[in-house]
């Protein structure tokens, strides 16, 4: 088989584009050659690249799994108080807490499908929200509507208290919020803030212990050992700076520099892709660090890693000081466990 002919084959496909640098076909993820507006497009597919040619109407939705729930902002809240983002929402925003349906695309993204017929329960929930009343034990209000109501109350309380939250952090308590209203929402947010503050204290204490241990180790070294260690550090620093010196002093073009930085981003993107996450963006920080923003299980995360190894320096969530034990590729499995057990606490918000 001549693989060059296979790689050179050009196909046409109508696919939804959700933003970012990639688009998902039913069986593979493709890199976008030129950014376009999110929506349905007819793409030209060649190898692992996709080029948007023209806007198109949706296709193939009837064959995809249907998901039902209630609308909270741009999320569908379904059974288990799971609040998933909805892609390609209509220009006319549906009423809040509406019963809606979506179709699950091949990469897991929920595509908005439509608004279903609603009953008295949705109107009663909207009225309670407008009047700042809890739902209490109101009859006829299903679990997904109760959860959507609870998230809406939490959102209002979050604006008032200045305490941010992600749905996965509050999922275990959202039905209590629907039952108790604004006061319960404020208690929920204060608990989250206390957990974050406790984690940051523990993190600072652990860092202080590491630094104290490093000082004790340094004091125990002989002069010769100390000189040798400092020489190794200096050599490592020179090696780290060599690339920048080459760029700045030996005439490397800005295009070459951008390509080198893009390679690090592509490496991070591949690591996340293997773990079932999708990278949104990345930016280089000082000290050889890289900030990566990505989505996983419908939530947005911000993680700082070492550019050279992708070892995690700050996971952006509470890991009880175990950040350095994981890499960008293994972190999503840790996040999944925390989400599934209702123990996720996010410390860095995008």
C-alpha positions as CSV (number, residue, x, y, z in Angstrom):
1,X,0.0,0.0,0.0
2,X,1.2,3.5,-0.9
3,X,0.7,5.4,2.3
4,X,1.6,8.7,0.6
5,X,-1.5,8.4,-1.5
6,X,-3.5,7.6,1.7
7,X,-2.1,10.7,3.5
8,X,-2.8,12.8,0.4
9,X,-6.4,11.8,0.1
10,X,-8.9,14.7,0.5
11,X,-12.3,14.1,2.0
12,X,-15.3,16.3,2.7
13,X,-17.4,16.2,5.9
14,X,-19.9,18.3,7.7
15,X,-18.9,18.6,11.4
16,X,-19.6,20.9,14.4
17,X,-16.8,23.1,15.5
18,X,-16.7,24.2,19.1
19,X,-13.7,26.5,19.2
20,X,-10.0,25.9,19.8
21,X,-7.4,24.4,17.6
22,X,-9.1,21.0,16.8
23,X,-12.3,19.6,15.4
24,X,-13.6,16.1,16.0
25,X,-14.8,13.7,13.3
26,X,-16.6,10.5,14.4
27,X,-13.4,8.5,14.5
28,X,-10.5,11.0,14.9
29,X,-9.5,14.4,16.1
30,X,-8.2,16.8,13.5
31,X,-6.1,20.0,13.7
32,X,-7.8,23.1,12.3
33,X,-5.7,24.9,9.7
34,X,-7.5,28.3,10.0
35,X,-9.7,29.4,12.9
36,X,-13.4,30.1,12.2
37,X,-16.5,30.9,14.2
38,X,-18.0,28.0,16.2
39,X,-20.9,26.3,14.3
40,X,-21.5,23.7,11.7
41,X,-19.1,23.7,8.8
42,X,-18.3,21.7,5.7
43,X,-14.6,20.8,6.2
44,X,-12.0,19.6,3.8
45,X,-10.1,16.8,5.5
46,X,-6.6,15.9,4.5
47,X,-4.4,13.6,6.6
48,X,-4.8,15.0,10.2
49,X,-5.8,18.5,9.2
50,X,-9.2,20.0,8.6
51,X,-10.0,23.2,6.6
52,X,-13.4,24.9,6.9
53,X,-14.8,25.7,3.5
54,X,-18.3,26.9,4.1
55,X,-21.1,27.1,6.8
56,X,-23.4,24.1,6.7
57,X,-26.6,22.7,8.3
58,X,-26.3,20.1,11.0
59,X,-26.1,16.5,10.0
60,X,-26.4,13.1,11.6
61,X,-27.8,14.2,15.0
62,X,-30.6,11.7,15.0
63,X,-28.1,8.8,15.3
64,X,-26.5,10.4,18.4
65,X,-27.5,9.6,22.0
66,X,-30.1,12.0,23.4
67,X,-29.7,13.7,26.8
68,X,-32.5,15.4,28.7
69,X,-32.3,17.8,31.6
70,X,-33.0,21.4,32.6
71,X,-31.3,24.6,31.6
72,X,-29.0,26.6,33.9
73,X,-27.3,29.3,31.9
74,X,-25.5,27.5,29.1
75,X,-25.5,24.2,30.9
76,X,-27.8,21.2,30.9
77,X,-28.4,19.8,34.3
78,X,-29.2,16.1,34.3
79,X,-29.6,13.2,36.7
80,X,-27.1,13.1,39.5
81,X,-26.9,17.0,39.5
82,X,-24.4,16.8,36.7
83,X,-24.2,20.2,34.9
84,X,-22.6,19.9,31.5
85,X,-21.9,22.8,29.1
86,X,-24.1,23.0,26.0
87,X,-22.4,23.8,22.7
88,X,-23.9,25.8,19.8
89,X,-26.7,27.3,21.7
90,X,-29.4,29.1,19.7
91,X,-29.3,32.8,19.2
92,X,-32.6,33.2,21.1
93,X,-31.9,32.2,24.6
94,X,-34.5,29.7,26.1
95,X,-36.2,30.7,29.4
96,X,-34.1,29.7,32.4
97,X,-34.8,26.3,34.0
98,X,-36.4,25.1,30.7
99,X,-36.6,21.4,30.0
100,X,-34.1,20.8,27.2
101,X,-32.7,18.1,25.1
102,X,-29.2,17.7,23.6
103,X,-27.3,15.2,21.5
104,X,-23.9,13.8,22.6
105,X,-21.2,14.3,19.9
106,X,-18.5,11.7,19.4
107,X,-16.0,13.5,21.7
108,X,-18.6,13.8,24.5
109,X,-19.7,17.4,23.9
110,X,-23.4,18.1,24.3
111,X,-25.0,19.8,21.3
112,X,-28.1,21.8,22.1
113,X,-31.1,20.2,20.3
114,X,-34.3,22.0,21.6
115,X,-36.7,23.0,24.3
116,X,-39.3,20.5,25.4
117,X,-42.9,21.1,26.6
118,X,-42.8,22.3,30.2
119,X,-45.3,22.0,33.0
120,X,-46.3,23.8,36.1
121,X,-43.1,22.8,38.0
122,X,-40.8,24.9,35.8
123,X,-42.9,28.0,36.2
124,X,-43.1,27.4,40.0
125,X,-39.3,27.1,40.2
126,X,-38.8,30.3,38.2
127,X,-41.2,32.2,40.5
128,X,-39.4,30.9,43.6
129,X,-36.1,32.0,42.0
130,X,-37.4,35.5,41.3
131,X,-38.9,35.9,44.8
132,X,-35.7,34.6,46.4
133,X,-37.6,31.6,48.0
134,X,-36.3,28.0,48.4
135,X,-38.1,25.2,46.7
136,X,-38.5,23.4,49.9
137,X,-40.5,20.2,49.6
138,X,-42.5,21.4,46.6
139,X,-44.2,18.5,44.9
140,X,-43.8,17.6,41.2
141,X,-40.3,19.1,40.9
142,X,-37.9,16.5,39.5
143,X,-34.3,16.0,40.5
144,X,-32.8,17.7,37.5
145,X,-35.0,20.8,37.9
146,X,-34.2,20.9,41.6
147,X,-30.5,20.7,40.8
148,X,-30.7,23.4,38.2
149,X,-32.6,25.6,40.7
150,X,-29.9,25.0,43.3
151,X,-27.1,25.9,40.9
152,X,-29.0,29.1,40.0
153,X,-29.3,30.0,43.7
154,X,-25.6,29.3,44.2
155,X,-24.7,31.5,41.2
156,X,-26.6,34.4,42.8
157,X,-25.0,33.8,46.2
158,X,-21.6,33.6,44.5
159,X,-22.0,37.1,43.0
160,X,-23.0,38.4,46.4
161,X,-20.2,36.8,48.4
162,X,-17.5,37.0,45.8
163,X,-16.7,33.3,46.3
164,X,-16.4,31.5,43.0
165,X,-17.5,27.9,42.5
166,X,-17.6,25.2,39.8
167,X,-20.6,22.9,39.5
168,X,-18.6,19.8,40.3
169,X,-17.5,21.4,43.6
170,X,-21.1,21.9,44.7
171,X,-22.8,18.9,43.1
172,X,-23.0,17.0,46.4
173,X,-24.8,19.9,48.2
174,X,-26.8,21.4,45.4
175,X,-30.1,19.6,46.4
176,X,-29.7,20.9,49.9
177,X,-29.3,24.4,48.4
178,X,-32.6,24.0,46.5
179,X,-34.2,22.9,49.7
180,X,-32.8,25.7,51.9
181,X,-32.4,28.5,49.5
182,X,-30.0,31.5,49.8
183,X,-28.8,30.8,53.3
184,X,-27.9,27.2,52.5
185,X,-26.1,28.5,49.4
186,X,-24.0,30.9,51.4
187,X,-23.1,28.1,53.9
188,X,-22.1,25.9,51.0
189,X,-19.8,28.6,49.5
190,X,-18.3,29.5,52.9
191,X,-17.4,25.8,53.3
192,X,-15.7,25.8,49.9
193,X,-13.8,29.0,50.8
194,X,-12.7,27.4,54.1
195,X,-11.5,24.3,52.4
196,X,-9.5,26.3,49.9
197,X,-7.9,28.4,52.7
198,X,-7.0,25.3,54.6
199,X,-5.4,23.8,51.6
200,X,-3.3,26.9,50.9
201,X,-2.2,26.9,54.6
202,X,-1.1,23.2,54.3
203,X,0.6,24.0,51.0
204,X,2.5,26.9,52.6
205,X,3.5,24.8,55.6
206,X,4.7,21.9,53.4
207,X,6.7,24.4,51.3
208,X,8.3,25.7,54.5
209,X,9.2,22.2,55.6
210,X,10.8,21.5,52.3
211,X,12.8,24.7,52.4
212,X,13.9,23.9,56.0
213,X,15.0,20.4,55.0
214,X,16.9,21.9,52.1
215,X,18.7,24.3,54.5
216,X,19.6,21.5,56.9
217,X,20.9,19.4,54.0
218,X,22.9,22.3,52.7
219,X,24.4,22.9,56.2
220,X,25.5,19.2,56.4
221,X,27.5,19.4,53.1
222,X,31.2,19.8,53.2
223,X,32.7,22.8,51.4
224,X,33.7,20.6,48.5
225,X,30.3,19.0,48.2
226,X,28.6,22.4,48.3
227,X,30.9,23.7,45.6
228,X,30.2,20.7,43.4
229,X,26.4,21.1,43.9
230,X,26.5,24.8,43.1
231,X,28.5,24.0,40.0
232,X,25.8,21.5,38.9
233,X,23.1,24.1,39.5
234,X,25.0,26.7,37.5
235,X,25.5,24.3,34.7
236,X,21.8,23.5,34.6
237,X,20.9,27.2,34.6
238,X,23.3,27.8,31.7
239,X,21.8,24.9,29.8
240,X,18.2,26.3,30.4
241,X,19.3,29.8,29.3
242,X,21.2,28.5,26.2
243,X,18.1,28.4,24.0
244,X,17.1,31.9,24.8
245,X,20.7,33.1,24.3
246,X,20.8,31.5,20.9
247,X,17.5,33.1,20.0
248,X,18.6,36.6,21.1
249,X,22.3,36.6,20.2
250,X,22.7,34.3,17.2
251,X,19.9,35.6,14.9
252,X,17.2,33.0,15.3
253,X,14.1,34.4,13.7
254,X,10.9,35.1,15.6
255,X,9.2,32.5,13.5
256,X,11.6,29.8,14.7
257,X,11.1,30.9,18.3
258,X,7.3,30.7,17.9
259,X,7.6,27.2,16.4
260,X,9.7,26.1,19.4
261,X,7.2,27.4,21.8
262,X,4.4,25.8,19.8
263,X,6.1,22.4,20.1
264,X,5.8,22.6,23.9
265,X,2.1,23.5,23.5
266,X,1.6,20.6,21.1
267,X,3.2,18.2,23.6
268,X,0.9,19.4,26.3
269,X,-2.1,19.1,24.0
270,X,-1.2,15.5,23.1
271,X,-0.8,14.6,26.8
272,X,-4.2,16.0,27.6
273,X,-5.7,14.4,24.5
274,X,-4.5,11.0,25.7
275,X,-6.2,11.5,29.1
276,X,-9.5,12.6,27.5
277,X,-9.1,16.3,28.2
278,X,-9.1,19.2,25.7
279,X,-6.6,22.0,25.8
280,X,-8.0,25.5,25.5
281,X,-4.8,27.6,25.7
282,X,-1.4,27.7,27.2
283,X,1.1,30.5,28.0
284,X,4.8,30.4,29.0
285,X,5.6,31.6,32.5
286,X,9.0,32.4,34.1
287,X,11.3,29.8,35.5
288,X,10.6,27.2,32.8
289,X,6.9,26.9,33.7
290,X,3.9,26.6,31.5
291,X,0.3,27.5,32.4
292,X,-2.2,25.2,30.7
293,X,-6.0,25.9,30.6
294,X,-8.1,22.9,29.6
295,X,-11.5,21.3,30.0
296,X,-12.2,17.9,31.4
297,X,-15.6,16.3,32.3
298,X,-17.3,19.5,31.4
299,X,-15.2,21.7,33.7
300,X,-12.4,24.2,33.1
301,X,-9.1,23.8,34.9
302,X,-5.9,25.8,35.1
303,X,-2.7,23.9,35.9
304,X,1.0,25.0,36.0
305,X,3.6,22.4,34.8
306,X,7.3,22.3,34.1
307,X,7.8,22.9,30.4
308,X,10.7,20.4,30.1
309,X,8.8,17.5,31.7
310,X,5.1,18.4,32.1
311,X,5.5,17.5,35.7
312,X,2.8,19.3,37.7
313,X,3.9,22.2,39.9
314,X,0.4,23.6,40.8
315,X,-2.5,21.4,39.9
316,X,-5.0,24.1,40.5
317,X,-7.0,21.8,42.8
318,X,-6.5,20.4,46.3
319,X,-4.1,17.4,46.0
320,X,-3.0,17.4,49.6
321,X,0.5,18.5,48.6
322,X,0.9,15.7,46.0
323,X,1.1,18.0,43.0
324,X,4.7,17.0,42.1
325,X,3.8,13.3,42.0
326,X,1.6,13.6,38.9
327,X,2.1,14.8,35.3
328,X,-0.2,16.6,33.0
329,X,-1.2,13.3,31.4
330,X,-2.0,11.5,34.7
331,X,-3.7,14.5,36.4
332,X,-7.1,14.0,34.7
333,X,-7.5,10.6,36.3
334,X,-6.9,12.2,39.7
335,X,-9.5,14.9,38.8
336,X,-12.0,12.2,37.8
337,X,-11.7,10.4,41.1
338,X,-12.2,13.7,43.0
339,X,-15.2,14.5,40.8
340,X,-16.8,11.1,41.2
341,X,-16.4,11.1,45.0
342,X,-17.6,14.7,45.4
343,X,-14.3,15.9,46.9
344,X,-13.0,18.3,44.2
345,X,-11.9,21.7,45.5
346,X,-10.6,24.1,42.8
347,X,-7.9,26.6,43.9
348,X,-7.1,28.2,40.6
349,X,-10.0,29.6,38.5
350,X,-9.6,30.7,34.9
